[in-house]
Amino acid sequence: MGPDLLNLTKRRDRTWVGRYLAEPDKMLADGDAIAKKLFAKYRGVRMPNLGLDRDEIDAILVHIDKESRAAPAGSKASSSTVRTVVPRG
């Protein structure tokens, strides 16, 4: 469950996305309008603060941009393109 990440950095300011990845809990507590809207849209499910550093955030954004460029024109994420990641352990 969560927002479509296809072309994320074309739809949202890259600086905002980076901050949200770094401290989603703080942005929500600070009353950030977009964070509040996402929280409401996804029925109170919070994005966890994963403790990502700047290099990890940059790598995530590079990956999202790369996958977005590789997606067929006009495509949107759908249930068939969503992957569930289950930790090994």
Backbone as CSV, one residue per row, in Angstrom:
resi,resn,N_x,N_y,N_z,CA_x,CA_y,CA_z,C_x,C_y,C_z
1,MET,0.850,-1.164,0.000,0.000,0.000,0.000,0.897,1.228,0.000
2,GLY,0.603,2.121,-0.880,1.359,3.357,-0.924,1.227,4.018,-2.279
3,PRO,1.790,5.196,-2.406,1.637,5.959,-3.642,2.421,5.357,-4.807
4,ASP,1.965,5.670,-6.007,2.638,5.291,-7.238,3.939,6.082,-7.316
5,LEU,5.059,5.418,-7.482,6.350,6.096,-7.529,6.818,6.401,-8.946
6,LEU,6.070,5.956,-9.952,6.435,6.223,-11.334,6.507,7.728,-11.561
7,ASN,7.646,8.191,-12.074,7.876,9.614,-12.349,7.722,10.494,-11.106
8,LEU,8.032,9.944,-9.960,7.867,10.661,-8.697,8.549,12.021,-8.705
9,THR,9.801,12.079,-9.163,10.535,13.340,-9.093,10.114,14.336,-10.169
10,LYS,9.249,13.917,-11.064,8.634,14.864,-12.007,7.354,15.436,-11.407
11,ARG,6.760,14.692,-10.472,5.504,15.129,-9.856,5.705,15.857,-8.535
12,ARG,6.805,15.575,-7.869,7.097,16.204,-6.573,8.515,16.776,-6.626
13,ASP,8.714,17.834,-5.889,10.029,18.445,-5.792,11.015,17.439,-5.195
14,ARG,12.164,17.284,-5.847,13.150,16.290,-5.417,13.631,16.558,-3.983
15,THR,13.773,17.812,-3.612,14.202,18.156,-2.253,13.147,17.707,-1.244
16,TRP,11.862,17.923,-1.579,10.782,17.491,-0.693,10.813,15.975,-0.531
17,VAL,10.964,15.255,-1.659,10.982,13.788,-1.611,12.149,13.306,-0.753
18,GLY,13.308,13.920,-0.930,14.468,13.527,-0.132,14.237,13.724,1.350
19,ARG,13.644,14.851,1.693,13.362,15.099,3.117,12.319,14.106,3.639
20,TYR,11.305,13.824,2.822,10.270,12.894,3.254,10.847,11.494,3.477
21,LEU,11.759,11.080,2.612,12.402,9.776,2.810,13.264,9.773,4.074
22,ALA,13.861,10.919,4.392,14.742,11.003,5.558,13.977,11.084,6.869
23,GLU,12.845,11.815,6.862,12.142,12.040,8.127,10.627,12.200,7.925
24,PRO,9.971,11.139,7.457,8.535,11.245,7.215,7.745,11.539,8.487
25,ASP,8.187,11.008,9.594,7.496,11.232,10.865,7.555,12.699,11.280
26,LYS,8.714,13.321,11.113,8.878,14.729,11.475,8.054,15.625,10.544
27,MET,8.028,15.294,9.256,7.253,16.114,8.316,5.768,16.067,8.657
28,LEU,5.290,14.900,9.030,3.886,14.770,9.414,3.627,15.540,10.709
29,ALA,4.507,15.406,11.669,4.350,16.124,12.945,4.429,17.642,12.760
30,ASP,5.229,18.079,11.787,5.362,19.519,11.502,4.181,20.062,10.713
31,GLY,3.279,19.172,10.282,2.089,19.610,9.573,2.290,19.859,8.087
32,ASP,3.329,19.248,7.493,3.543,19.393,6.053,2.273,18.990,5.307
33,ALA,1.801,19.867,4.423,0.515,19.654,3.746,0.500,18.382,2.910
34,ILE,1.576,18.105,2.186,1.608,16.905,1.334,1.669,15.648,2.205
35,ALA,2.489,15.675,3.251,2.586,14.526,4.154,1.230,14.232,4.790
36,LYS,0.518,15.289,5.201,-0.815,15.099,5.795,-1.795,14.523,4.782
37,LYS,-1.715,14.986,3.550,-2.609,14.483,2.505,-2.343,12.998,2.232
38,LEU,-1.065,12.609,2.157,-0.721,11.200,1.949,-1.188,10.342,3.124
39,PHE,-1.005,10.851,4.338,-1.432,10.133,5.545,-2.939,9.880,5.503
40,ALA,-3.702,10.886,5.107,-5.159,10.744,5.018,-5.547,9.799,3.889
41,LYS,-4.900,9.951,2.733,-5.237,9.120,1.571,-5.018,7.638,1.866
42,TYR,-3.958,7.328,2.604,-3.644,5.931,2.895,-4.113,5.520,4.286
43,ARG,-5.220,6.124,4.700,-5.982,5.755,5.894,-5.141,5.625,7.160
44,GLY,-4.297,6.610,7.371,-3.544,6.647,8.615,-2.339,5.735,8.670
45,VAL,-1.957,5.149,7.538,-0.752,4.319,7.518,0.441,5.253,7.340
46,ARG,1.314,5.245,8.305,2.479,6.127,8.277,3.640,5.467,7.543
47,MET,4.372,6.285,6.808,5.628,5.803,6.257,6.613,5.763,7.419
48,PRO,7.261,4.627,7.636,8.199,4.552,8.761,9.468,5.342,8.479
49,ASN,10.072,5.842,9.525,11.377,6.482,9.397,12.401,5.348,9.381
50,LEU,13.035,5.160,8.240,13.961,4.046,8.060,15.403,4.410,8.405
51,GLY,15.612,5.642,8.836,16.970,6.054,9.199,17.912,6.110,8.006
52,LEU,17.379,6.475,6.850,18.196,6.525,5.634,19.148,7.711,5.666
53,ASP,20.367,7.489,5.157,21.304,8.604,5.044,21.217,9.198,3.635
54,ARG,21.911,10.299,3.419,21.837,11.026,2.148,22.200,10.137,0.959
55,ASP,23.236,9.301,1.081,23.634,8.420,-0.022,22.541,7.400,-0.342
56,GLU,21.914,6.851,0.682,20.835,5.879,0.464,19.636,6.550,-0.214
57,ILE,19.312,7.760,0.224,18.192,8.491,-0.381,18.496,8.798,-1.839
58,ASP,19.705,9.260,-2.119,20.087,9.547,-3.503,19.994,8.286,-4.363
59,ALA,20.429,7.145,-3.833,20.364,5.884,-4.575,18.913,5.489,-4.861
60,ILE,18.043,5.683,-3.907,16.616,5.376,-4.111,16.049,6.261,-5.208
61,LEU,16.345,7.557,-5.166,15.810,8.467,-6.175,16.371,8.177,-7.563
62,VAL,17.645,7.819,-7.648,18.234,7.426,-8.935,17.517,6.187,-9.465
63,HIS,17.255,5.226,-8.583,16.559,4.003,-8.991,15.137,4.303,-9.480
64,ILE,14.419,5.124,-8.756,13.055,5.482,-9.168,13.086,6.178,-10.523
65,ASP,14.019,7.105,-10.716,14.133,7.799,-12.002,14.470,6.824,-13.137
66,LYS,15.392,5.897,-12.884,15.782,4.909,-13.897,14.598,4.020,-14.280
67,GLU,13.884,3.519,-13.289,12.726,2.659,-13.558,11.610,3.435,-14.254
68,SER,11.458,4.698,-13.923,10.433,5.530,-14.551,10.745,5.732,-16.028
69,ARG,12.018,5.959,-16.356,12.407,6.125,-17.764,12.209,4.841,-18.544
70,ALA,12.387,3.692,-17.890,12.261,2.397,-18.565,10.806,1.965,-18.747
71,ALA,9.894,2.587,-18.029,8.469,2.210,-18.106,7.889,2.635,-19.453
72,PRO,6.994,1.824,-20.012,6.340,2.216,-21.263,5.600,3.541,-21.109
73,ALA,5.583,4.327,-22.166,4.897,5.625,-22.148,3.444,5.453,-21.732
74,GLY,2.994,6.346,-20.865,1.597,6.323,-20.427,1.265,5.267,-19.400
75,SER,2.278,4.524,-18.939,1.987,3.463,-17.968,1.828,4.033,-16.573
76,LYS,1.130,3.300,-15.747,0.969,3.616,-14.334,1.215,2.334,-13.577
77,ALA,1.635,2.473,-12.349,1.800,1.273,-11.528,0.442,0.627,-11.340
78,SER,0.426,-0.668,-11.372,-0.812,-1.400,-11.138,-0.505,-2.576,-10.234
79,SER,-1.523,-3.293,-9.875,-1.300,-4.428,-8.980,-0.373,-5.451,-9.610
80,SER,-0.308,-5.484,-10.950,0.576,-6.445,-11.591,2.037,-6.001,-11.554
81,THR,2.301,-4.703,-11.283,3.677,-4.224,-11.244,4.176,-4.013,-9.823
82,VAL,3.319,-4.181,-8.860,3.706,-3.984,-7.470,4.329,-5.262,-6.944
83,ARG,5.460,-5.113,-6.286,6.135,-6.275,-5.723,6.089,-6.178,-4.209
84,THR,5.904,-7.287,-3.578,5.963,-7.338,-2.121,7.315,-7.874,-1.732
85,VAL,7.985,-7.171,-0.843,9.291,-7.594,-0.375,9.114,-8.159,1.033
86,VAL,9.553,-9.390,1.186,9.458,-10.049,2.493,10.877,-10.302,2.979
87,PRO,11.237,-9.746,4.135,12.586,-9.952,4.645,12.865,-11.427,4.902
88,ARG,14.086,-11.824,4.623,14.509,-13.189,4.936,14.913,-13.257,6.392
89,GLY,14.711,-14.353,6.972,15.158,-14.404,8.356,14.673,-15.567,9.006
